[in-house]
Amino acid sequence: MLSQALMEFGDEPELREIYARLNAHPTHRFGMASGSVDSVRGALALRLGDVDAAQRRFDEGLAWAARPDVRCGLVKRRCHQSLADVAERRGEHVRAMEHLDAAATRFSEYGAKLYIARYSRRKRA
């Protein structure tokens, strides 16, 4: 996934530049390999330490993906997964588990066993 590669290999100045460029087009929602630019914006914000902006971006991505004219269930699952990360950063462990459960439920709808196993391990941790 593009956002994971950015987080792993990008240094802070590069990430800030990419984040600024993505934020220059706030209404652009779809077109990244991960499905949603909001997911990438949120991941960048979280990596750069702006937890509030990250939550806002993931919430926006979740709302966009839930629209009836959008058929991109993977974005919903990834946004729930990422909102769990945000909740964990804030120490909101119950809320994190709720988002992990929502992500796992949606992944199971598509038989994504690798993701389900990953979230099961994460919940036990």
Kinemage of the C-alpha trace (Angstrom):
@kinemage 1
@onewidth
@group {chain A} dominant
@subgroup {mainchain}
@vectorlist {calphas} color= white
{ca met a 1} P 0.000 0.000 0.000
{ca leu a 2} L 1.298 3.431 -0.941
{ca ser a 3} L 0.707 5.060 2.430
{ca gln a 4} L 2.600 2.268 4.216
{ca ala a 5} L 5.559 2.704 1.871
{ca leu a 6} L 5.532 6.462 2.456
{ca met a 7} L 5.468 5.987 6.227
{ca glu a 8} L 8.270 3.423 6.118
{ca phe a 9} L 10.676 5.093 3.731
{ca gly a 10} L 9.846 8.789 3.722
{ca asp a 11} L 11.702 11.220 5.912
{ca glu a 12} L 9.851 14.027 7.662
{ca pro a 13} L 10.567 16.822 5.141
{ca glu a 14} L 9.422 14.574 2.269
{ca leu a 15} L 6.300 13.537 4.151
{ca arg a 16} L 5.441 17.160 4.958
{ca glu a 17} L 5.825 18.087 1.277
{ca ile a 18} L 3.596 15.220 0.123
{ca tyr a 19} L 1.045 16.071 2.818
{ca ala a 20} L 0.980 19.720 1.725
{ca arg a 21} L 0.510 18.747 -1.908
{ca leu a 22} L -2.362 16.381 -1.081
{ca asn a 23} L -4.002 19.012 1.120
{ca ala a 24} L -3.841 21.497 -1.756
{ca his a 25} L -6.640 19.443 -3.358
{ca pro a 26} L -9.050 18.808 -0.462
{ca thr a 27} L -11.957 17.623 -2.615
{ca his a 28} L -9.912 14.960 -4.397
{ca arg a 29} L -11.059 11.690 -2.837
{ca phe a 30} L -10.164 8.748 -5.057
{ca gly a 31} L -7.318 7.693 -7.241
{ca met a 32} L -4.576 6.369 -5.022
{ca ala a 33} L -3.542 2.732 -4.916
{ca ser a 34} L -5.101 2.533 -1.455
{ca gly a 35} L -8.418 3.727 -2.883
{ca ser a 36} L -8.766 7.013 -1.025
{ca val a 37} L -6.578 10.055 -0.799
{ca asp a 38} L -8.178 10.688 2.606
{ca ser a 39} L -6.561 7.491 3.881
{ca val a 40} L -3.149 8.673 2.728
{ca arg a 41} L -3.715 12.169 4.129
{ca gly a 42} L -4.752 10.656 7.455
{ca ala a 43} L -1.767 8.317 7.564
{ca leu a 44} L 0.582 11.215 6.845
{ca ala a 45} L -1.041 13.376 9.522
{ca leu a 46} L -0.740 10.558 12.065
{ca arg a 47} L 2.910 9.933 11.161
{ca leu a 48} L 3.618 13.662 11.484
{ca gly a 49} L 1.992 13.744 14.924
{ca asp a 50} L -1.226 15.597 14.103
{ca val a 51} L -3.709 13.165 15.649
{ca asp a 52} L -6.691 15.525 15.290
{ca ala a 53} L -6.058 16.023 11.569
{ca ala a 54} L -5.586 12.272 11.149
{ca gln a 55} L -8.940 11.553 12.757
{ca arg a 56} L -10.611 14.214 10.628
{ca arg a 57} L -9.147 12.720 7.429
{ca phe a 58} L -10.072 9.137 8.311
{ca asp a 59} L -13.586 10.251 9.307
{ca glu a 60} L -13.897 12.070 5.965
{ca gly a 61} L -12.718 8.973 4.114
{ca leu a 62} L -15.176 6.795 6.006
{ca ala a 63} L -18.061 9.178 5.270
{ca trp a 64} L -17.097 9.331 1.593
{ca ala a 65} L -16.840 5.552 1.295
{ca ala a 66} L -20.250 5.130 2.957
{ca arg a 67} L -22.044 7.201 0.322
{ca pro a 68} L -24.439 5.176 -1.845
{ca asp a 69} L -22.771 6.365 -5.053
{ca val a 70} L -19.348 5.101 -3.915
{ca arg a 71} L -18.503 1.423 -4.068
{ca cys a 72} L -15.220 1.122 -2.297
{ca gly a 73} L -15.623 -1.089 0.750
{ca leu a 74} L -11.896 -1.480 1.209
{ca val a 75} L -11.637 2.209 2.095
{ca lys a 76} L -14.182 1.744 4.910
{ca arg a 77} L -12.153 -1.078 6.369
{ca arg a 78} L -8.878 0.799 6.145
{ca cys a 79} L -10.405 3.913 7.681
{ca his a 80} L -11.713 1.863 10.622
{ca gln a 81} L -8.281 0.284 11.006
{ca ser a 82} L -6.641 3.709 10.979
{ca leu a 83} L -9.214 5.199 13.355
{ca ala a 84} L -8.229 2.392 15.738
{ca asp a 85} L -4.638 3.671 15.489
{ca val a 86} L -5.845 7.195 16.300
{ca ala a 87} L -7.838 5.946 19.295
{ca glu a 88} L -4.829 3.986 20.573
{ca arg a 89} L -2.649 7.091 20.341
{ca arg a 90} L -5.191 8.878 22.504
{ca gly a 91} L -5.368 6.024 24.996
{ca glu a 92} L -8.973 5.256 24.015
{ca his a 93} L -8.599 1.479 23.995
{ca val a 94} L -12.313 0.632 23.977
{ca arg a 95} L -12.850 2.906 20.977
{ca ala a 96} L -9.851 1.317 19.244
{ca met a 97} L -11.360 -2.139 19.726
{ca glu a 98} L -14.682 -0.934 18.292
{ca his a 99} L -12.914 0.259 15.150
{ca leu a 100} L -10.902 -2.968 14.903
{ca asp a 101} L -14.120 -4.971 15.204
{ca ala a 102} L -15.723 -2.881 12.463
{ca ala a 103} L -12.688 -3.369 10.214
{ca ala a 104} L -12.572 -7.123 10.871
{ca thr a 105} L -16.301 -7.466 10.164
{ca arg a 106} L -15.918 -5.738 6.842
{ca phe a 107} L -12.803 -7.712 5.934
{ca ser a 108} L -14.627 -10.954 6.740
{ca glu a 109} L -17.412 -9.978 4.332
{ca tyr a 110} L -14.847 -10.378 1.559
{ca gly a 111} L -13.007 -13.361 3.023
{ca ala a 112} L -9.793 -11.423 3.583
{ca lys a 113} L -8.274 -13.982 5.958
{ca leu a 114} L -4.842 -12.346 6.174
{ca tyr a 115} L -6.338 -9.094 7.426
{ca ile a 116} L -8.678 -10.884 9.831
{ca ala a 117} L -5.741 -12.784 11.335
{ca arg a 118} L -3.748 -9.546 11.638
{ca tyr a 119} L -6.560 -7.804 13.515
{ca ser a 120} L -7.150 -10.799 15.752
{ca arg a 121} L -3.485 -10.693 16.797
{ca arg a 122} L -3.662 -6.956 17.311
{ca lys a 123} L -6.728 -7.269 19.551
{ca arg a 124} L -4.973 -9.831 21.716
{ca ala a 125} L -1.918 -7.593 22.137
